[in-house]
Every structure is written in structure tokens, then in C-alpha cells.
Amino acid sequence: MHIRRVTARASKALGILLTIAVTLISCGRAKSLDAGLAEIVKPYRFNVFRWEFTELLRRPVRAQGDASAQPAARSSSGPVTEYMTLLSDIRRLEAKIEQQSSSERDTESDGQLQALQAHRQALVPEVERILGSQIRQVLQQEGIYNPADRLVGLRVAFPPIYFRLQKPPHTLIVSPRERIESMREVMLLQDLSLENVIEIEAKVEGLGVSALVEAIGGFGATYPTFVSDDASLYWIVKTATEEWLHQYLAFTPLGFAYILDLVGVARNYDIATMNETVAGIVSAEIASRVMQAYYAEYLQPTAPPKSAEPPRVDFNAVMRDTRLQVDEMLAKGQVDEAERFMEERRQYLQANGYYIRKLNQAYFAFYGTYADMPSSVSPIGEELRQLQTKTKTLRDFLNAAAGMYRRSDLQDLLEGLVISRLDAYEPVSLSPAMGDARP
């Protein structure tokens, strides 16, 4: 009996020592990774504080979606359509210049390009103001004002819509090789060459992880937010709305939980997916209504050329199948095999007209956060769509989703429960939407 007790105590002590050792090793690896990353990205890191200070000096803070502003008339959208026309002209001229050899290039084309770019840049502040006002008005038509409105019914617009039409920073995504998980995300400078990108990725992967540097279309961790200035009008409106929604949600349980995930205090991949997907669903609806109200001509369907051949492969199906197979390989410890398989799939897609520069664990970790993307295998997107159909209005959907701070809250909502202000569950009637058209 005495021997058994000694053995049990020894086993327990050994278990504690092993736990401490593993923890220390993990912390050491994390510190080593962070130190290595810091050294690699130091020349390329995007300085948020410097950018904020520079922007404040260049252009004072001015809310673009001021609730006190007069309703935007459709005729006031002229600068926006002019801006988009200039963007098309610039793209055509850039393509023409790119096709010319150095001996064929003439100073006239370069001069025209500079004039078009200067004209477009001069329109930017007015375009930002008009789009911000139009987005705010559609939000208010939907009854969406501020994060506290769901609790106290305060019809005050907050946070102010404030964005810059400007190329956003790049982001470096770091994932373990053994599993798909975004363990670090670092913002890098806007103007990185392809050579810079490849060099950074190679050096980071030398630390024993999977890395990807991606150009992003929007960035909401600054104020004003970034929205890419080189995209379709619908995409610009949607992104401006989505980045504003991330700031809106930051004052709610769902957004706060996402912040804890981003800063590494409480990692939760499901929360990240829920937050990104909610913002994506609501911004898509708001953008569609802005376009219908002010830019209907941009929504006219254009028939594809008769000679166009149908795609030879289903991109979404291939990407989902790839993700599922990679997850299975990694679960079995087949890391090298999974990486070779992803490269084979990347080449297969490229041969069939779909270009992905790099397909690896970091790629899936980044794009898998968006549950409506083909690289995601999460059921959260479908569950949130179900929640949307069970709520009467877009405002009701946003309020219900904003109150969640764990995955089980979403499942409870789908079963007919809602979280009260005191974190107690009480029944709620979530009836199907009446006459609410949804994409």
C-alpha cells in the first residue's frame, strides 16, 4: 500500500514536471519565433502610429457619414461615377503602356497617365464623403445606428464612418506547418515588390512555420480605415461598410472576443470566423442596397461573350476538397505530403485558368476565417445564414449576432434562445423574414 502511494505521488510529480517542461519549451519557442519574426520584418513593418499621425496632419478628421447631413440625392453621385470612369481609363492606358517596348514608349502616354492619376486623386476626398454619407443613410434606413442601440434604443450614429481610398498594407500570415491555424499576423508596408514578398516568406519559413504575404483589400485596425482604391464600385462600398462593421462590433461581445483572439489573449478560431462572416453578410446587404439606390447602372448584368468557354474545373469544389484532404493529412502527421499535395493542386488550378501565387497552410489559415470562402470548411457560414433567415430584419440579425461571444451562443440562437443583458438565456421568437429579399 505504501509502495503504491509512493508510486502514485512520483507519477503525479513526474506529470507536473513534464507539464512545466512542455510549457517552458512552448514559451521558449514562441519567444524565439517572435524574436525571429521581428528581425525579419523590421525593414518592412507597417507603422500604424506614424501613418495615423501623417494622415491627421494631411487631412483633419472629418466623419464621412455624418448623420446630420442632408440625404444624398442620386444626382450628387457624379464625382463617384467620374472617379470610376477615370479608374477604367487609367487601367486601359496602363495596359497599353505595359505592352509597349522601351523603344515604342512615348512621353505623351506617360503624361496622359499622370494627368489621369492626378485628376482621380483630386476627387478622392469628395468620393469618400459621398460614399460614407450614402452608406450611413442606408444603415439608418435599416435601423442600424450604434452598438448600444440594441440595448437602449439610442438613435445616434456611432462610430463615425471614416475611411481612406488608399492601398492598404500587406499582411504576413504565419501558421504552424502541422496544422492550419493563424498564429501570427503582421502588417507590412503597402509598396512591397514581389521580390520582397518572396524573400520575407522564405526567411519566415526558415523559422519552421508556414508563411504567406498577401495584399489585402481593406484594413479596419486604423482610424480612418483603409479601402483599396483600385476595385469595382460595389467592392469599394462593401469593403468600406465591412471595415466600419468591424469597428462597430468591437463595442459588442462578439467583437470584444475577436479582439482578444487577435491580440493572442484568448485564441478562438470560431470567434474569428463568426466575426468576419457576420461583417461580410451585413456589408454585402448594405452594399447591394447602396448600389440599388444610387448606382443602379453599375448593376446591369453584362452577358459574357458568346465565344467564352465554360470553366473546365469547379474552383470552389477543388479548393474545398483540397482543404479537407490537407486537414486529414496533417492530422496523420503527413506534413511534407500535405505541402506537396497543395503545390500540385495549385499548379492544377493554374493550368485551368485560376492563378494562386502560393497555396499552403498559411493561405488556408487566412482565407479559412471567411466561412463563405471555398477555402473554408467551417459550418459557421451556413449557420449564420440560417440565423439570418430566422430574423425579421437585417438589424435584428446584426443585434443577435453581436451579442454572441462563443460558438455555443450561435447554436443556442438557432434553437430559439437569445442571450439577455445579464447573460441569462430566455426564449425568443425568431420568425422567418417577411418579404425581405436576400441574395
Buried (B, 14 or more C-beta within 10 A) or exposed (E): EEEEEEEEEEEEEEEEEEEEEEEEEEEEEEEEBEEBBEEBBEEBBBEBEEBEEEBEEEEEEEBBBBBEBEEBEEEBBEBBBBBBEBBEBBEEBBEEBEEEEEEEEEEEBEEBBEEBBEBBEEBBBBBBBBBBBBBBBBBBEBBBBBBEBBEEEEEEBBBBBBBBBBBBBBBBBBBBBBBBBBBBEBBBBBEBEEEBBEBBBEBBBEBEBBBBBBBBBBBBBBBBBBBBBEBEBBBBBBBBBBBBBBBBBBBBBBBBBBBBBBEEEEBBBBBBBBBBBBBBBBBBBBBBBBBEBBBEEBEEEEEEEEEEEEEEEEBEEBBBBBBEBBBEBBEEEBBEBBBEBBEEBBEEBEEEEBEBBBBBBBBBBBBBBBBBBBBBBBEBBEBBBBBBEBBBBBBBBBBBBBBBBBBEBBEBBBEEBBBEEEEEEEEBEBEEBEEBEEE
